[in-house]
């Protein structure tokens, strides 16, 4: 059984396992009535859920965070990311419903959620030695990524 603030039931969400090997992140999806744009972390050692507080990047593209979506994909990028962070979750594309027009649209945007290191946590590597991959913290910052070249074309 899990504890903490669990996400609502959903489908079409994305999930990635952080480099600490114990934190599963999920983002977005569809709850049966609306698309979602939230992010949660599940610590698989304690089975505790927590909502990840996200904020927009300062001086970004004008968009604060990715719009709600489902059927998108995600991957972990960046490893530990240095002293201030531990890498992040990269989102691509998906399917959205425009709330104003109620029209369906496919997305080809790319977003990076840069996640902070868990305060005071050092993490362990596969052998159990201290100093391995950072534990994912409770906060992150969204940044829109502008890839070079042509975007993939829809079907």
Secondary structure, DSSP 8 states (H G I E B T S, - for coil): --EES-----BS-EEEE-TTSSEEEEEEEE-SSSEEEEEEEEETTTTEEEE-EEEE-TT-SS--S---BBS-EEEEESTT-SSS---EEEEEEEEEE-TTT--EEEEEEEEEEEEEE-TT---B-TT--BT-S--EEEEEEEEEE--SS------
